[in-house]
Amino acid sequence: DRGNGAVVLPYDAERGRVLLTRQFRYPAYVNDHPDGMLVEAAAGLLDGDDPMAAVRREAEEELGVTLGPLTHVFDAYMSPGSVTERLHFYAAPYLPADRTGNGGGLEEEGEDIDVLELPFAEALAMVRDGRIADGKTVMLLHWAALDGPFAPAAATG
């Protein structure tokens, strides 16, 4: 039991972009990932906060962005056979002006995070070819394509 967490997909529907992170993940590295560098949606443990406060905190720390209104997407148990963690999934719009910091994570927590602003179509292509292999990120990107801000119904209003 490591506690519950929250994850967020910031998106700019007008410009067709999403904000993601890239960071070294030792467990992926020792389990055959070539360099251990994973592209992920910003996430973290709740640490006593409610899930919406946690994703706002993580977005500021990791991405340097102040989020707009949050949409609760769903909750999921990521590995219920071995871990009790429930992850709360969110999405939120952002504009270029909302990028108020550099992001990169907290040095005192040993975080060294690259911020990636990617075209949504490229992020989906990265899922297809394996460059994005993180489960929570795959789930949020697929939600965004099927039911979220980049879904065909969303584009037609």
N, C-alpha and C positions, 0 to 999 in steps of 0.2 A: 504494500500500500504506500504509494508515494504522494497521494493527494490527487485532486482533480485539476484540470487545466482548461484553458480557453485558447482559441485560435481565431484569427481574423484574416479575411481577404480584402484589403483595400483596393478599390477599383475606380477608374476614371472612365465612365462609359462614353463620354463625349469624345475623348481622345483614344478610346479603345485600349487602355493600359491597366495593368495591375502592378502592385508593389509586392515583391517577394524578397527573401533573404537568401544568402549563400554563406554556409559556415561548415567548418569541419565537425564531423560526428564520428567519434572513435568507434562506437559499436558498428556503424556501417562500414568503416574502414577494415575492421578485423573480420567482417563477414562478406568479404570479396568485392566491396565497392572500390573502384580503382584508386581514388585519391581521398575518399572520405568526405568530400565536399558536397553537401546536399543543398539543393534549392528547395526552400520551404516557405510556407506562409508564417507570418509572425505568430508566436505562441509562447505560452509559459504556464507555470503552475499558478493556481489562484492565490496562494500565499495569504489566505485570510480575506482576500477581497471578493466581492461578488464578481461573476464572470465578465460583466460589461466593464467594470473598472479594471479588471485584469487585462482585457484586450486593449483598452485605451493605453494603459501603462506600457504594455509590450510594444505597441505600435510606436509610441514616442521613443522608447529606449532603443528598439531594434531598427526602426525605419525612419525615425525623425519626422513623423507625420502626426498631425492632430486630426483625428477622425471626425467625420460628419456623423449623422444619425446611424446607429447600429441596427442591422437586421439580424434577428436570431434565425439561423438557418436550420439547425437541428443539434441534438446531442447524440454522442455515440460512445460506446465502449470500444476502445481501440484494440485491445488484446484480452478479452474477458477470460480466456483460459488460464492466464497467468498474472494479470495485473488488474487491480481494482479501478484504476483511473477511468473517469468519465470525462470526455472532452466536449466542451461547449463551443459550437461553431457559429461564427458571425461573419458578416460582410458589411462593408461600409464605404460610402463614396468618399473620394478626396479630390481636391483640385490642386494644381501646382502650388498655389499660395499656401496650402495646408502643410507643405513640406517645410516645417519650421526649424528643423535641426538636421544634423548629419546622420543620426542613427548610429549603427555599429555596435550597439549593446553596451553593457556596463563592464568597464575594464576590471573593476574589483570583483566581478563574478567570472572573470576569465573569458569574457565574450569578445570575439573578434569577427564581426558580422559585416559582410558586404551587402549593400542595398541594391536591389535590381528593380528597375522600372522597365517592364517588358510589355510589348504589344500582346494583347490577350491571345491572338492567333498563334503567336510564337510560344507562349506558355503552354497552350494545348498541344502544339507540335512536340514540345519538350516532354510532355507526358507520353505521347505516342512512341517517341524514340528512346525513352528511358532516361533522358537527362533530368527529368523530375521523377523521383522514385519514392518520395515521402507520401505515406498514405493520407495524412490529413490534408495535404496540399492537393493531391489528386482529387480527393472528394470535393473540396471547395471549388476547384476549377471546373469539374464536371457539373456541379450544381449551377455555377455561373453560366455555363453553356446551355444547360437544359431548362432551368427554372429561374435563373437570376438575371442580372443586368445585361448579359450578352445572349440571352435566349432569343430565338426568332420572334416570339410573341412580345418580348420587351422592346425589340427594335421597331415593331409596327404599332406599338401603343396599346 
